[in-house]
């Protein structure tokens, strides 16, 4: 199982427009590539927003130090 280690505040956006998002602690993630992870659970975003659209189609990448991995 993999999830965010703590609450993460970060800028996010495409096309030069960025907003600050807050990813809650314990949000589910999955491995991407090169030691990075994708945020899987986008339930913290408004599904009708452009931010949700971009996160769903382009992904939110996190570094390994932002993620907790527990072997089951």
Protein Blocks (a to p, Z undefined) as FASTA:
>chain_A
ZZdfbdcdddedeehiacdddddehiacddfeehiacdfblmlpcfkbmklmmmmmnopa
ddfklpccddZZ
